């Protein structure tokens, strides 16, 4: 992620301050002259990198304003000076980041001043060697770790300068060469949009250039050429600019690629054309071969039906679950149409009779919903101690479900933490694909949506708790269920502990310890009091060679005891 000035406040300040409204009010009462004085006084107080970034933003804003102001162009000698500097840096294999920042800022200034030939010459000289590692700047991975200049702006201004200085017949090829030279420095949805933003108006000869650009990208994207996702993206953007949504539909039908079908459907959704989007989603299901992509289009068709308030929404949700089974799709179908307890349990029974997936988390949850706790417990006790980060591992979902069935999720308890996965709707990224691993430390919780995204129509996804409560899972627990549940929880905790200790997975010692302590926390009833504590002590003694695990277990057991004491006090009150 690039550390531009516009991001600095968010990163260094942490959560948004509550006095942001006061700041907005203060800005409204400052006169233009007072604001200028404030900026002039404040800039010297900033660190060099942050100050340079803020100055860049101020220059860009001023040059793009309606006043017509442009900065004075840099000296004509900068091109030769920077070429000499780059040649020396290539020979040495390295350069000072501050010197590279200065060179690139001079190119940006030349571009803002309308000196596109100068800007292009500098960018042509410098961007390729710093992008492709010919000049090392001291970065660990990416050059934007050590440069303060806005590299995305550099790429945008570079291709704008190439557009302005290249004859029409060679322009498309030259722009692609410039983009290849800076590959990885910026993400461009549409290079033509970037050029328009730099120039502040449609570039000259756009109508004549667009067919040439499309033809060049189409040849680059031919079956015989090496496919490039970014060039596919630029090709779609160019076709959409020339032909509109019908052009995107034409591409999707011709290529049958998920990316092209996505672009077609997304464009219709962005227009709010939900009836046409529904048709596009249903067509895309038949076009693509990817099961994951088909799942997206099944969800899209259901979303369109939800927005259009169609009566076949439940059938579309069922189709999504049957053809691309995941936890979110199962939950949506089970709760479609606000079913009664009896209807929900019948749906769960039907799903078990002909399950579209053999994923243990899904089968285990369905067994819980139908009241077949022994089968659900078998899935939990059979789960391996390692691999809890895998999406097809039943540990997180079933351990949390059993813990909730036995004792709810009181505030401050370990169960409150372990059952969080049940109390938040799982995101669509929760795809139960065998063999797919999450990143280390990533749990099965949905991503936090951006406010702008949250305002868009989304499929309503209930939580696992919603479904368990609708199924009346707790009130329907049979006699003997508490002992069965606690035994399954203890077996899973033992498996987890033996797995992480056997492979010395220190980062997951804490998780194994919390599973053990959760069992102790739940053992207040007549089915486990005292015995579970002795069981936990036995595990601790067996792990005497692992002091880090013992420390984690002591801390987790302490939390469990405090939660139990708090519960007793609350009950007495």
C-alpha positions in Angstrom: 0.0 0.0 0.0 1.4 3.4 -0.9 1.9 5.9 1.8 0.6 9.1 0.2 -0.2 12.2 2.2 -3.9 11.5 1.9 -3.4 8.2 3.8 -1.0 9.5 6.4 -3.6 11.0 8.7 -5.6 7.8 8.7 -2.6 5.5 9.4 -1.0 7.6 12.1 -4.0 8.8 13.9 -5.7 5.5 14.2 -9.5 5.5 14.6 -11.3 8.5 13.3 -11.5 11.3 15.9 -14.8 12.4 17.2 -14.0 16.1 16.7 -13.8 15.8 12.8 -17.0 17.9 12.7 -15.2 20.7 14.7 -12.4 20.6 12.1 -14.9 20.9 9.3 -16.5 23.9 11.0 -13.1 25.5 11.6 -12.3 25.2 7.9 -15.5 26.9 7.0 -14.8 30.0 9.1 -11.2 30.5 7.9 -10.6 33.0 5.2 -8.6 32.1 2.1 -5.7 34.2 3.4 -5.9 32.6 6.8 -5.8 29.2 5.3 -2.8 30.0 3.1 -1.0 31.3 6.2 -1.8 28.2 8.1 -0.5 25.9 5.4 2.6 27.9 4.9 3.3 27.8 8.6 2.4 24.1 9.0 4.5 22.7 6.1 7.9 23.3 7.7 6.8 21.4 10.9 6.2 18.1 8.9 8.7 15.4 8.3 10.4 15.7 4.9 8.5 12.8 3.3 5.1 13.9 4.5 5.8 17.5 3.6 6.8 16.5 0.0 3.6 14.4 -0.4 1.4 17.2 0.8 3.1 19.7 -1.5 2.6 17.3 -4.4 -1.1 17.2 -3.7 -1.4 20.9 -3.4 0.4 21.4 -6.8 -1.9 18.8 -8.4 -5.0 20.4 -7.0 -3.9 23.9 -8.0 -3.0 22.8 -11.6 -6.3 21.0 -12.0 -8.4 23.9 -10.7 -10.3 26.4 -12.8 -7.8 29.2 -12.4 -5.6 28.1 -15.3 -2.5 28.2 -13.2 0.4 26.0 -14.1 3.8 25.7 -12.4 6.8 27.0 -14.2 8.5 24.2 -16.2 11.8 22.8 -14.9 15.0 23.6 -16.8 15.5 22.0 -20.2 18.8 20.6 -18.9 17.0 18.2 -16.5 16.6 15.5 -19.1 20.3 15.1 -19.7 21.1 15.5 -16.0 18.6 12.7 -15.1 19.8 10.5 -17.9 23.4 10.8 -16.6 22.2 10.2 -13.0 20.3 7.1 -14.1 23.2 5.7 -16.1 25.5 6.1 -13.0 22.9 4.5 -10.8 22.6 1.6 -13.2 26.4 1.1 -13.0 26.4 1.2 -9.3 23.2 -0.8 -9.0 21.7 1.6 -6.4 20.6 5.1 -5.7 19.4 7.3 -2.9 15.6 7.3 -2.7 15.5 11.1 -2.1 17.4 11.7 -5.4 14.9 9.5 -7.3 12.0 11.3 -5.6 13.5 14.6 -6.8 13.9 13.4 -10.4 10.3 12.1 -10.5 8.9 15.2 -9.0 10.6 17.3 -11.7 8.9 15.1 -14.3 5.5 15.6 -12.6 6.1 19.4 -12.6 7.0 19.3 -16.3 3.8 17.4 -17.0 1.7 19.9 -15.0 3.4 22.7 -16.9 2.4 21.2 -20.2 6.0 20.1 -21.1 5.0 16.6 -22.0 8.1 15.8 -24.0 10.3 16.6 -21.0 8.1 14.6 -18.7 8.1 11.6 -21.0 11.9 11.7 -21.4 12.4 11.6 -17.6 9.8 8.9 -17.0 11.1 6.8 -19.9 14.6 7.0 -18.4 13.8 6.3 -14.7 10.6 4.2 -14.3 11.8 1.0 -15.9 15.0 0.6 -14.0 13.4 1.3 -10.6 10.5 -1.0 -11.4 12.5 -3.9 -12.7 15.2 -3.8 -10.1 18.0 -2.4 -12.1 18.4 0.3 -9.5 18.1 -0.8 -5.9 16.7 1.8 -3.6 16.9 0.0 -0.3 13.4 -1.4 -0.3 12.5 -4.7 1.3 9.9 -5.5 -1.4 8.3 -2.6 -3.2 9.9 0.7 -4.2 7.0 2.7 -2.7 8.3 1.6 0.7 11.2 4.1 0.3 9.9 6.7 -2.1 7.6 9.5 -1.0 6.5 10.6 -4.5 3.1 9.4 -5.7 4.0 6.6 -8.0 0.5 6.2 -9.2 0.5 9.8 -10.3 3.9 9.2 -12.1 2.4 6.3 -14.1 -0.7 8.4 -15.0 1.4 11.4 -16.1 3.8 9.1 -18.0 1.1 7.6 -20.2 -0.5 11.0 -20.7 2.8 12.3 -21.9 3.3 9.4 -24.2 -0.2 9.9 -25.6 0.5 13.6 -26.2 3.9 13.1 -27.9 3.4 10.0 -30.0 2.0 10.0 -33.6 -1.4 8.4 -33.9 -0.3 5.2 -35.7 2.3 4.3 -33.1 0.4 5.6 -30.0 -1.3 2.4 -28.8 2.0 0.4 -28.9 3.9 3.2 -27.2 1.4 3.5 -24.3 1.5 -0.3 -23.7 5.3 -0.1 -23.7 5.1 2.7 -21.1 2.7 0.7 -19.0 5.0 -2.4 -19.2 7.9 -0.3 -18.0 6.1 0.6 -14.8 4.2 -2.6 -14.3 3.4 -3.0 -10.6 3.7 0.6 -9.6 0.0 1.4 -10.1 -3.3 -0.4 -10.6 -5.2 1.0 -13.7 -8.7 0.1 -14.4 -8.6 2.1 -17.6 -5.5 3.9 -18.9 -7.7 6.3 -20.9 -9.4 7.4 -17.7 -6.0 8.1 -16.2 -5.0 10.1 -19.2 -8.3 12.1 -19.0 -7.7 12.8 -15.3 -4.2 14.2 -16.0 -5.3 16.4 -18.9 -8.5 17.5 -17.3 -10.4 16.9 -20.6 -10.7 14.3 -23.3 -7.4 13.8 -25.0 -7.0 14.9 -28.7 -7.8 12.4 -31.4 -9.6 10.2 -29.0 -12.3 9.1 -31.5 -9.6 8.1 -34.0 -7.3 6.5 -31.3 -10.0 4.3 -29.7 -10.4 1.8 -32.5 -6.6 1.5 -32.8 -6.3 1.0 -29.1 -9.0 -1.7 -29.1 -7.5 -3.5 -32.1 -4.0 -3.4 -30.5 -5.3 -4.8 -27.1 -7.4 -7.4 -28.9 -4.4 -8.7 -30.8 -2.4 -8.7 -27.6 -5.2 -10.7 -26.0 -5.6 -13.2 -28.8 -5.6 -17.0 -27.9 -2.1 -17.3 -29.3 -0.8 -14.5 -27.1 0.2 -14.7 -23.4 -3.0 -13.7 -21.5 -2.7 -10.7 -19.2 -5.5 -9.9 -16.8 -4.7 -6.2 -16.8 -4.8 -6.1 -20.6 -8.1 -8.0 -20.6 -9.4 -5.3 -18.2 -8.2 -2.5 -20.4 -9.7 -4.1 -23.4 -13.1 -4.4 -21.7 -12.9 -0.8 -20.6 -12.1 0.4 -24.1 -14.9 -1.6 -25.7 -17.3 -0.3 -23.1 -16.2 3.2 -23.9 -16.9 2.7 -27.6 -19.9 0.3 -27.6 -21.3 0.5 -24.1 -22.8 -2.5 -22.2 -23.7 -4.3 -25.4 -20.0 -4.5 -26.2 -19.3 -6.1 -22.8 -22.1 -8.6 -23.5 -20.5 -9.4 -26.9 -17.1 -10.1 -25.3 -18.6 -12.3 -22.6 -20.4 -14.4 -25.1 -17.3 -14.7 -27.3 -14.7 -15.5 -24.7 -16.8 -17.3 -22.0 -14.3 -16.0 -19.4 -15.4 -15.2 -15.9 -13.7 -11.8 -15.9 -15.6 -10.8 -19.0 -18.9 -12.0 -17.7 -18.2 -10.2 -14.4 -17.7 -7.0 -16.2 -20.9 -7.3 -18.2 -23.0 -8.1 -15.1 -21.3 -5.5 -12.9 -21.9 -2.8 -15.5 -25.7 -3.5 -15.5 -25.7 -3.5 -11.7 -23.9 -0.2 -11.7 -26.6 1.2 -13.9 -29.3 -0.2 -11.7 -30.7 -2.2 -14.6 -31.7 -5.1 -12.4 -34.0 -6.9 -14.8 -31.2 -7.0 -17.4 -28.7 -7.9 -14.8 -30.8 -10.9 -13.8 -30.8 -12.1 -17.4 -27.0 -11.5 -17.7 -26.3 -13.5 -14.5 -28.5 -16.4 -15.7 -26.8 -16.3 -19.1 -23.3 -16.2 -17.5 -24.1 -19.3 -15.4 -24.3 -21.2 -18.7 -21.3 -19.5 -20.3 -18.4 -20.1 -17.9 -16.8 -23.4 -16.8 -15.5 -22.2 -13.4 -17.6 -23.5 -10.5 -16.5 -20.5 -8.3 -17.7 -18.0 -11.0 -21.0 -19.9 -11.5 -21.5 -19.5 -7.8 -21.1 -15.7 -8.1 -23.6 -15.6 -10.9 -26.1 -17.7 -9.0 -25.7 -15.3 -6.1 -26.1 -12.4 -8.5 -29.3 -13.8 -9.9 -30.7 -14.2 -6.3 -29.7 -10.6 -5.5 -31.4 -9.3 -8.6 -34.5 -11.3 -7.6 -34.3 -9.8 -4.1 -34.1 -6.3 -5.4 -36.9 -6.9 -7.9 -39.0 -8.5 -5.1 -39.6 -11.6 -7.2 -41.5 -14.5 -5.9 -38.9 -17.0 -7.1 -36.2 -15.6 -4.7 -36.3 -18.8 -2.6 -35.8 -21.0 -5.6 -32.8 -19.0 -6.7 -31.3 -19.2 -3.3 -31.8 -22.9 -3.3 -30.2 -23.2 -6.7 -27.2 -21.3 -5.5 -26.9 -23.7 -2.5 -27.4 -26.8 -4.6 -25.0 -25.8 -7.4 -22.3 -24.0 -5.5 -22.6 -25.1 -1.8 -21.0 -22.8 0.8 -22.0 -21.8 4.3 -23.5 -18.4 3.3 -25.6 -20.0 0.6 -26.8 -22.7 3.0 -27.8 -20.1 5.6 -29.6 -18.0 3.0 -31.6 -20.9 1.7 -32.5 -22.3 5.1 -33.9 -18.9 6.2 -35.5 -17.9 2.9 -39.0 -16.6 3.3 -38.8 -16.4 7.1 -39.6 -20.1 7.6 -41.1 -21.7 10.7 -39.1 -24.0 12.9 -40.7 -27.0 11.2 -40.0 -25.8 7.7 -36.4 -25.0 8.5 -35.8 -28.4 10.0 -37.5 -30.1 7.0 -35.1 -28.1 4.7 -32.1 -29.3 6.7 -33.4 -32.9 6.6 -33.8 -32.6 2.8 -30.3 -31.2 2.4 -28.9 -34.2 4.4 -30.8 -36.6 2.3 -29.1 -35.4 -0.9 -26.2 -33.2 0.2 -24.6 -31.2 -2.7 -21.4 -31.1 -0.7 -19.5 -33.5 1.6 -17.8 -30.6 3.5 -17.7 -31.6 7.2 -18.6 -28.1 8.4 -21.8 -28.1 6.3 -22.8 -31.6 7.1 -22.1 -31.1 10.8 -24.2 -28.0 11.0 -27.1 -29.7 9.2 -26.9 -32.6 11.7 -27.1 -30.1 14.6 -30.2 -28.5 13.0 -31.9 -31.8 12.6 -31.1 -32.8 16.1 -28.7 -35.6 15.1 -26.1 -34.7 17.6 -24.2 -38.0 17.6 -23.5 -37.5 13.9 -22.5 -33.9 14.4 -20.2 -34.9 17.3 -18.6 -37.5 15.0 -17.5 -34.8 12.6 -16.1 -32.7 15.4 -14.2 -35.6 17.2 -12.8 -36.8 13.8 -11.4 -33.4 12.8 -7.6 -33.3 12.7 -5.7 -31.2 15.2 -4.0 -29.2 12.4 -5.6 -27.5 9.5 -8.2 -25.4 11.5 -7.4 -22.6 9.1 -8.6 -24.7 6.2 -12.1 -23.8 4.9 -13.2 -27.5 4.9 -12.2 -28.1 8.5 -15.2 -28.3 10.8 -13.4 -27.2 13.9 -14.3 -23.5 14.2 -17.9 -23.9 13.2 -18.8 -27.1 15.1 -16.8 -26.3 18.2 -18.4 -22.9 18.5 -21.9 -24.4 17.8 -21.5 -27.1 20.4 -20.1 -24.6 23.0 -23.1 -22.3 22.3 -25.6 -25.1 22.6 -24.2 -26.0 26.0 -23.7 -22.6 27.5 -24.6 -19.7 25.3 -22.1 -16.9 24.9 -22.0 -14.9 28.2 -20.2 -11.5 28.1 -16.6 -11.8 29.1 -16.5 -15.6 28.7 -14.3 -17.6 26.4 -17.4 -18.7 24.6 -18.2 -15.2 23.7 -14.9 -15.1 21.8 -15.0 -18.5 20.3 -18.6 -18.2 19.1 -18.0 -14.9 17.3 -17.9 -16.8 14.1 -21.6 -17.8 14.8 -22.8 -14.3 15.5 -21.6 -12.5 12.4 -22.8 -13.4 8.9 -20.1 -15.2 7.0 -18.8 -13.4 4.0 -19.1 -14.7 0.5 -15.3 -15.5 0.7 -16.3 -18.4 2.9 -16.0 -20.9 -0.1 -15.7 -24.4 1.1 -13.2 -25.6 -1.5 -11.2 -28.7 -0.4 -7.5 -28.0 -0.2 -7.7 -24.2 0.0 -5.9 -22.6 2.9 -6.5 -19.3 4.6 -3.6 -17.1 5.4 -2.0 -17.9 8.8 -4.0 -16.2 11.6 -7.1 -15.5 9.4 -10.3 -16.8 10.9 -13.7 -17.5 9.4 -15.1 -14.1 9.9 -16.4 -11.8 7.2 -14.3 -8.9 5.9 -15.4 -5.5 7.2 -17.2 -3.8 4.3 -16.5 -0.3 3.4 -19.3 2.2 4.1 -19.8 2.9 0.3 -20.0 -0.8 -0.4 -22.4 -1.4 2.4 -24.9 1.0 0.9 -25.1 -1.2 -2.2 -27.8 -3.9 -2.4 -26.5 -7.1 -0.9 -27.9 -10.5 -0.3 -29.2 -10.8 3.2 -27.2 -13.5 5.0 -28.4 -14.7 8.4 -25.9 -15.7 11.1 -25.4 -19.3 12.2 -27.0 -18.2 15.6 -30.1 -17.0 13.7 -30.5 -20.5 12.1 -29.8 -22.3 15.4 -32.3 -20.2 17.2 -34.9 -20.7 14.5 -34.4 -24.4 14.7 -34.9 -24.2 18.5 -31.7 -26.2 18.8 -31.2 -25.6 22.5 -34.7 -26.3 23.7 -34.8 -29.5 21.6 -31.6 -31.0 23.1 -32.3 -34.6 24.1 -31.5 -36.2 27.4 -27.8 -37.0 27.6 -26.9 -34.4 25.0 -24.8 -32.2 27.4 -22.4 -35.1 28.2 -22.2 -36.0 24.5 -21.5 -32.4 23.5 -18.9 -31.9 26.3 -17.1 -35.1 25.4 -16.9 -34.0 21.7 -15.6 -30.6 22.7 -12.9 -32.2 24.9 -11.9 -34.6 22.1 -11.5 -31.8 19.6 -9.5 -29.8 22.2 -7.2 -32.8 22.7 -6.7 -33.3 19.0 -5.9 -29.6 18.5 -3.4 -29.6 21.4 -1.6 -32.7 20.3 -1.5 -31.4 16.7 0.0 -28.0 17.5 2.4 -29.4 20.1 3.5 -32.2 17.9 4.5 -29.7 15.1 5.5 -27.0 17.6 3.0 -24.5 16.1 3.7 -21.8 18.7 1.4 -19.3 17.1 -1.6 -21.6 17.7 -0.7 -22.6 21.3 -3.1 -19.9 22.5 -6.0 -21.3 20.4 -5.5 -24.8 21.7 -5.4 -23.5 25.3 -8.6 -21.5 24.8 -10.4 -24.7 23.6 -9.3 -26.6 26.7 -10.3 -23.7 29.0 -13.7 -23.4 27.2 -14.4 -27.0 28.1 -13.6 -26.2 31.8 -15.7 -23.1 31.6 -18.7 -25.2 30.4 -18.2 -27.8 33.2 -20.3 -26.1 35.8 -23.2 -28.5 35.4 -23.6 -32.0 36.9 -22.2 -33.6 33.7 -18.6 -32.3 34.1 -17.8 -30.4 37.3 -14.5 -31.3 38.7 -13.8 -34.1 36.2 -13.1 -31.6 33.4 -10.8 -29.5 35.6 -8.8 -32.7 36.3 -8.8 -33.5 32.6 -7.3 -30.1 31.8 -4.7 -30.5 34.5 -3.7 -33.8 33.0 -3.2 -32.1 29.6 -1.1 -29.5 31.3 1.1 -32.1 32.9 1.5 -33.9 29.6 2.7 -30.7 28.0 5.4 -30.0 30.6 8.1 -29.8 27.9 6.3 -26.8 26.3 6.5 -23.9 28.7 5.0 -21.5 26.2 1.9 -23.7 25.9 1.7 -24.0 29.7 1.8 -20.3 30.0 -1.0 -19.9 27.4 -3.1 -22.6 29.2 -2.7 -21.0 32.6 -3.9 -17.7 31.2 -6.9 -19.2 29.4 -7.9 -21.2 32.5 -7.6 -18.0 34.6 -10.1 -16.4 32.2 -12.4 -19.3 32.5 -12.3 -19.2 36.3 -13.0 -15.4 36.3 -15.9 -15.9 33.9 -17.3 -18.6 36.2 -17.0 -16.4 39.3 -18.6 -13.5 37.4 -21.5 -15.8 36.4 -22.0 -16.9 40.0 -22.0 -13.3 41.3 -24.5 -12.4 38.6 -26.7 -15.3 39.4 -26.6 -14.5 43.1 -27.5 -10.9 42.4 
